[in-house]
């Protein structure tokens, strides 16, 4: 039997930690002339329908930072935009506890914020954030206790025209508010215990085959 290769071990290690990086942000937009909605669930439904068939000037892409985000800069269109943002991140055991989120949006028709599918906040008024968190009516926000593991922050909203700058930030413990992005220090997926077990099995196999190879060489 051939020696269990180092490459195989690295594949096992990669399987365990391939997602151990910064949070990941998926931005999806579509055309929509929808007006203000009566609930967070209604915003979710309206936006999901719009992004299903985005059309020219809209689309879906990964973005590296949730700072100064505009559909007109990413896809082209600056009017009648339905937005969905899905931010995937992990919470380690040392980070568990109360997390604060705030999303400065340019949603003229309002929008909503969810964590792991549960509605946290929604506003049906005109949100024209403009870079300041002084007016709570101009942004979405929430405080929620998060346990260790993987989480998804989702934001839905509708802009009528002239989409402006948008930003989404988090804060936990005694830290400052930080924008989600490639340098936010979070992980997109916290490996599950079963994944760690797979890595340990791989290490055991590597050690066993290495000892067996040395034994065969000595007998030769």
matplotlib code that plots the C-alpha trace (Angstrom):
import matplotlib.pyplot as plt

x = [0.0, 1.3, 2.4, -0.3, 1.0, 1.6, -0.7, -3.6, -2.9, -3.0, -6.3, -7.7, -6.4, -7.8, -11.2, -11.1, -10.0, -10.8, -13.4, -11.3, -11.0, -12.8, -16.5, -18.0, -20.5, -22.9, -24.7, -27.7, -29.9, -32.8, -35.2, -38.2, -40.7, -42.2, -43.2, -42.9, -43.8, -45.7, -43.3, -39.8, -41.2, -42.8, -39.5, -37.9, -40.5, -40.5, -36.7, -36.3, -38.8, -36.9, -33.4, -34.6, -34.7, -32.3, -32.0, -29.4, -27.9, -28.4, -26.9, -25.2, -21.5, -19.2, -17.9, -14.8, -16.0, -19.3, -18.2, -19.4, -21.4, -23.6, -25.5, -24.6, -20.9, -21.1, -23.7, -24.6, -28.2, -28.8, -32.6, -35.4, -33.1, -34.1, -31.1, -30.3, -27.1, -26.0, -23.1, -21.7, -19.5, -18.5, -18.5, -15.8, -16.3, -14.4, -16.7, -20.0, -22.3, -24.1, -23.4, -24.6, -25.3, -26.0, -26.6, -26.5, -28.7, -30.0, -33.5, -36.0, -38.8, -37.5, -35.9, -35.3, -32.5, -32.4, -30.0, -30.2, -33.6, -35.1, -36.2, -34.3, -35.5, -37.4, -38.3, -40.8, -39.8, -37.3, -33.8, -31.1, -28.2, -25.7, -22.7, -24.0, -25.5, -26.8, -30.4, -31.7, -34.4, -31.9, -30.4, -31.2, -29.9, -30.2, -28.5, -28.7, -26.9, -25.0, -23.7, -20.5, -21.0, -21.9, -24.3, -25.8, -26.8, -29.3, -30.5, -33.3, -34.4, -35.7, -34.3, -36.3, -33.7, -30.2, -28.8, -26.2, -23.5, -24.2, -22.4, -22.9, -21.0, -20.8, -19.6, -19.1, -17.5, -15.6, -14.5, -15.4, -17.9, -16.2, -17.3, -17.8, -15.1, -11.9, -10.0, -12.7, -11.0, -14.0, -14.2, -16.8, -17.3, -16.3, -15.3, -17.6, -16.4, -16.8, -14.4, -11.8, -12.3, -11.7, -8.4, -7.3, -8.0, -6.0, -3.1, -3.3, -3.3, -0.3, 1.6, 0.7, 1.7, 4.9, 5.9, 5.0, 7.1, 10.1, 9.6, 9.5, 12.7, 14.6, 13.5, 14.7]
y = [0.0, 3.4, 5.8, 8.1, 11.3, 14.7, 16.1, 14.0, 15.3, 18.9, 18.2, 17.1, 20.2, 22.3, 20.7, 21.8, 25.3, 26.3, 28.8, 30.2, 33.7, 37.1, 37.3, 36.9, 39.4, 38.5, 41.5, 40.8, 43.5, 43.7, 46.1, 47.1, 49.8, 48.5, 51.1, 50.9, 47.6, 46.8, 44.2, 42.8, 39.7, 41.7, 43.4, 40.0, 38.7, 41.8, 41.9, 38.1, 38.3, 41.2, 39.7, 36.4, 38.1, 41.1, 42.5, 44.9, 47.2, 44.7, 41.4, 39.3, 39.4, 39.0, 42.3, 42.7, 45.5, 46.9, 50.5, 53.0, 50.4, 51.6, 49.6, 52.2, 51.6, 47.8, 47.0, 50.3, 51.2, 53.9, 53.8, 51.4, 49.1, 46.1, 45.2, 42.0, 41.6, 38.3, 38.5, 35.2, 35.2, 33.0, 33.6, 32.0, 31.0, 34.1, 36.3, 34.9, 37.3, 40.5, 41.7, 45.1, 45.7, 48.9, 49.4, 52.8, 52.3, 54.5, 52.8, 55.5, 52.8, 51.3, 48.0, 45.2, 43.4, 39.7, 37.5, 33.8, 34.3, 36.1, 39.7, 42.3, 45.6, 47.2, 50.7, 51.7, 55.4, 57.0, 56.1, 58.4, 57.5, 60.1, 58.8, 59.7, 57.5, 60.6, 60.0, 56.5, 56.9, 56.8, 53.3, 49.8, 48.5, 45.7, 44.1, 40.3, 37.6, 35.3, 31.8, 30.3, 29.1, 30.3, 33.2, 35.1, 38.8, 39.6, 43.0, 43.8, 47.1, 49.2, 52.4, 54.6, 56.7, 58.0, 55.3, 56.5, 55.1, 52.2, 50.7, 47.7, 47.4, 45.1, 45.5, 43.1, 43.1, 46.4, 46.8, 49.5, 49.3, 47.7, 47.5, 44.0, 43.1, 41.3, 42.8, 42.6, 39.8, 37.5, 34.0, 33.1, 29.6, 28.2, 24.6, 22.1, 19.5, 16.8, 18.7, 18.8, 15.1, 14.5, 16.5, 14.4, 11.2, 12.4, 13.2, 9.7, 8.1, 10.2, 9.1, 5.4, 5.2, 7.1, 4.6, 1.7, 3.1, 3.4, -0.2, -1.5, 0.4, -1.0, -4.6, -4.1]
z = [0.0, -0.9, 1.9, 3.1, 1.5, 3.1, 0.4, 1.7, 5.2, 3.9, 2.2, 5.5, 7.2, 4.5, 4.9, 8.5, 8.0, 4.4, 5.7, 8.6, 7.2, 7.3, 7.2, 3.7, 2.2, -0.6, -2.2, -4.4, -6.1, -8.5, -10.0, -7.8, -7.7, -4.4, -1.8, 2.0, 3.6, 6.7, 8.2, 8.1, 6.5, 3.8, 2.9, 2.8, 0.4, -1.9, -2.2, -2.7, -5.6, -7.2, -7.0, -8.5, -11.9, -11.5, -15.0, -16.4, -13.9, -11.0, -10.0, -7.3, -6.2, -3.2, -1.9, 0.2, 2.5, 3.7, 3.6, 1.0, -0.9, -3.8, -6.4, -9.0, -8.4, -8.3, -11.0, -12.7, -11.8, -9.2, -9.2, -8.2, -6.4, -4.1, -1.9, -0.1, 1.9, 3.4, 5.8, 7.0, 10.1, 13.0, 16.7, 18.8, 22.4, 23.6, 21.5, 22.6, 24.3, 23.3, 19.8, 18.5, 14.8, 12.9, 9.2, 7.6, 4.6, 1.7, 1.6, 0.6, 0.9, 4.1, 5.0, 7.5, 9.4, 10.4, 12.2, 11.4, 9.9, 12.9, 12.4, 14.5, 13.2, 10.3, 9.3, 6.6, 6.6, 4.3, 5.4, 3.9, 6.2, 5.0, 7.1, 10.6, 13.3, 15.2, 14.0, 14.9, 12.3, 9.5, 10.1, 11.2, 14.5, 17.0, 20.1, 20.3, 22.3, 20.1, 21.0, 19.5, 16.0, 12.6, 12.0, 9.1, 9.2, 6.4, 5.4, 2.9, 1.6, -1.3, -2.7, -5.1, -6.8, -6.4, -4.2, -1.7, 0.4, 2.7, 5.7, 8.0, 11.3, 14.4, 17.9, 20.8, 24.2, 24.8, 21.2, 18.8, 16.0, 13.0, 9.4, 8.1, 5.5, 4.6, 7.6, 10.3, 12.2, 12.2, 10.6, 8.1, 9.5, 12.8, 12.3, 14.0, 16.5, 13.9, 11.6, 14.3, 14.8, 11.1, 11.3, 14.3, 12.5, 9.6, 11.9, 13.4, 10.0, 9.0, 12.1, 11.7, 8.1, 8.7, 11.4, 9.2, 6.4, 8.6, 9.8, 6.3, 5.4, 8.3, 7.4, 3.9]

ax = plt.figure().add_subplot(projection="3d")
ax.plot(x, y, z, "-o")
ax.set_aspect("equal")
plt.show()
